């Protein structure tokens, strides 16, 4: 079945459910980032930012599906897809920086520094 045929086969209630699910995924992305901001340690921050990365990538995936299914005009998506890509890049950079900082911190510690 071609994309256009699939688009026609989907009922209005189905599309409403899918777009609502998409919006909820975006909210989950924002919620996960806020949780990362409240991380209790560098390891916790890295783990939570990993979830943010996954959610942002999944959001981009859904944007691509909406575009390819032609449920949303391709002309309406470039800006939001670019924003999703930029947020993913920022998230990945944050994770790399946190990992690098964690490694640098542990390199400067002496074996007895944990006792101080």
Rosetta blueprint (number, residue, H / E / L):
1 X L
2 X L
3 X H
4 X H
5 X H
6 X H
7 X H
8 X H
9 X H
10 X L
11 X L
12 X H
13 X H
14 X H
15 X H
16 X H
17 X H
18 X H
19 X H
20 X H
21 X H
22 X H
23 X H
24 X H
25 X H
26 X H
27 X H
28 X H
29 X H
30 X H
31 X H
32 X H
33 X H
34 X H
35 X H
36 X H
37 X H
38 X L
39 X L
40 X L
41 X L
42 X H
43 X H
44 X H
45 X H
46 X H
47 X H
48 X H
49 X H
50 X H
51 X H
52 X H
53 X H
54 X H
55 X H
56 X H
57 X H
58 X H
59 X H
60 X H
61 X H
62 X H
63 X H
64 X H
65 X H
66 X H
67 X H
68 X H
69 X H
70 X L
71 X L
72 X L
73 X L
74 X H
75 X H
76 X H
77 X L
78 X H
79 X H
80 X H
81 X H
82 X H
83 X H
84 X H
85 X H
86 X H
87 X H
88 X H
89 X H
90 X H
91 X H
92 X H
93 X H
94 X H
95 X H
96 X H
97 X H
98 X H
99 X H
100 X H
101 X H
102 X H
103 X H
104 X H
105 X H
106 X H
107 X H
108 X H
109 X L
110 X L
111 X L
112 X L
113 X H
114 X H
115 X H
116 X L
